[in-house]
Amino acid sequence: MAVSRRTTFTAAMAAGKADNLRRLRGTPRDGVLLRMTLANALLAENDAPSAIAELRKALEFDADYSAAWKLLGRTLAENGDAAAAISAYRSGIAAAQRRGDKQAEKEMTVFLRRLERAG
């Protein structure tokens, strides 16, 4: 019974967090980090379509933010859109190269290869 309450409480906390973050959109605090945080909160709520939309918006703020590309690629892949995930990873790899983010570049290259082999 305690686990059930804890699960319910955790879900309520995640929902509250997403709602609070949504209120910050369009304010001076809006930006890539807000949208990434919101996307993560939405993923915690199992709302992948909304998370994907927020990740795309994050990339409008900073197209070279490799962490957003990596999360977008992973989310797309986990939700059955391999073609879009491959495209996201390719864009993310290019962004990581521009920023000199070698670790993100390596990780996305591995994920991209797995998707390409599976397809």
ZAMIVEX-592539 format. One record per residue (C-alpha): x, y, z; residue number from 1; residue in three letters. Coordinates in nm, 2 decimals, m for minus. Example, Ala and Ser with C-alpha at 12.3 -4.5 7.8 and 13.67 -1.06 7.14 Angstrom:
// ZAMIVEX-592539
1.23|m0.45|0.78|1|ALA
1.37|m0.11|0.71|2|SER
This chain:
// ZAMIVEX-592539
0.00|0.00|0.00|1|MET
0.28|0.24|0.08|2|ALA
0.43|0.18|m0.27|3|VAL
0.10|0.27|m0.43|4|SER
0.09|0.60|m0.24|5|ARG
0.45|0.67|m0.32|6|ARG
0.39|0.61|m0.69|7|THR
0.08|0.83|m0.68|8|THR
0.27|1.10|m0.50|9|PHE
0.56|1.08|m0.74|10|THR
0.33|1.11|m1.04|11|ALA
0.16|1.41|m0.88|12|ALA
0.49|1.58|m0.82|13|MET
0.60|1.52|m1.18|14|ALA
0.27|1.66|m1.31|15|ALA
0.30|1.96|m1.08|16|GLY
0.66|2.02|m1.20|17|LYS
0.55|2.01|m1.57|18|ALA
0.27|2.25|m1.50|19|ASP
0.50|2.49|m1.32|20|ASN
0.75|2.48|m1.60|21|LEU
0.48|2.53|m1.87|22|ARG
0.40|2.86|m1.69|23|ARG
0.75|2.98|m1.76|24|LEU
0.73|2.95|m2.13|25|ARG
0.73|3.28|m2.31|26|GLY
0.88|3.46|m2.01|27|THR
1.23|3.59|m1.98|28|PRO
1.33|3.26|m1.83|29|ARG
1.23|3.07|m2.15|30|ASP
1.52|2.91|m2.33|31|GLY
1.69|2.58|m2.41|32|VAL
1.74|2.47|m2.05|33|LEU
1.37|2.54|m1.95|34|LEU
1.25|2.34|m2.25|35|ARG
1.49|2.06|m2.18|36|MET
1.38|2.04|m1.82|37|THR
1.01|2.05|m1.93|38|LEU
1.08|1.78|m2.18|39|ALA
1.23|1.56|m1.90|40|ASN
0.93|1.63|m1.68|41|ALA
0.69|1.53|m1.96|42|LEU
0.89|1.21|m2.02|43|LEU
0.85|1.13|m1.65|44|ALA
0.47|1.17|m1.71|45|GLU
0.49|0.94|m2.02|46|ASN
0.40|1.22|m2.25|47|ASP
0.65|1.16|m2.53|48|ALA
0.46|1.37|m2.80|49|PRO
0.47|1.68|m2.58|50|SER
0.83|1.61|m2.48|51|ALA
0.93|1.59|m2.85|52|ILE
0.76|1.92|m2.92|53|ALA
0.94|2.08|m2.63|54|GLU
1.28|1.94|m2.74|55|LEU
1.22|2.08|m3.09|56|ARG
1.14|2.42|m2.93|57|LYS
1.46|2.39|m2.72|58|ALA
1.66|2.35|m3.05|59|LEU
1.50|2.66|m3.19|60|GLU
1.67|2.84|m2.90|61|PHE
2.01|2.67|m2.96|62|ASP
2.05|2.45|m3.26|63|ALA
2.39|2.34|m3.14|64|ASP
2.28|2.21|m2.80|65|TYR
2.39|1.85|m2.84|66|SER
2.21|1.72|m2.52|67|ALA
1.88|1.83|m2.67|68|ALA
1.96|1.64|m3.00|69|TRP
2.06|1.33|m2.80|70|LYS
1.74|1.33|m2.59|71|LEU
1.53|1.40|m2.90|72|LEU
1.69|1.11|m3.09|73|GLY
1.64|0.88|m2.80|74|ARG
1.28|0.98|m2.75|75|THR
1.19|0.95|m3.11|76|LEU
1.36|0.60|m3.13|77|ALA
1.18|0.48|m2.82|78|GLU
0.85|0.59|m2.97|79|ASN
0.90|0.41|m3.30|80|GLY
1.01|0.69|m3.53|81|ASP
1.35|0.55|m3.64|82|ALA
1.37|0.78|m3.94|83|ALA
1.32|1.09|m3.74|84|ALA
1.56|0.96|m3.47|85|ALA
1.83|0.90|m3.73|86|ILE
1.78|1.25|m3.86|87|SER
1.80|1.39|m3.51|88|ALA
2.12|1.20|m3.43|89|TYR
2.28|1.31|m3.75|90|ARG
2.20|1.68|m3.67|91|SER
2.32|1.62|m3.31|92|GLY
2.65|1.48|m3.42|93|ILE
2.71|1.78|m3.65|94|ALA
2.61|2.01|m3.36|95|ALA
2.85|1.83|m3.12|96|ALA
3.13|1.85|m3.37|97|GLN
3.07|2.23|m3.41|98|ARG
3.09|2.26|m3.03|99|ARG
3.38|2.02|m2.98|100|GLY
3.16|1.80|m2.76|101|ASP
3.34|1.47|m2.83|102|LYS
3.15|1.26|m2.57|103|GLN
2.81|1.35|m2.71|104|ALA
2.94|1.30|m3.06|105|GLU
3.06|0.95|m2.97|106|LYS
2.74|0.85|m2.79|107|GLU
2.51|0.97|m3.07|108|MET
2.73|0.80|m3.33|109|THR
2.68|0.47|m3.14|110|VAL
2.30|0.52|m3.12|111|PHE
2.29|0.62|m3.49|112|LEU
2.47|0.31|m3.59|113|ARG
2.24|0.08|m3.39|114|ARG
1.94|0.24|m3.55|115|LEU
2.09|0.21|m3.90|116|GLU
2.17|m0.15|m3.85|117|ARG
1.82|m0.23|m3.71|118|ALA
1.66|m0.06|m4.01|119|GLY
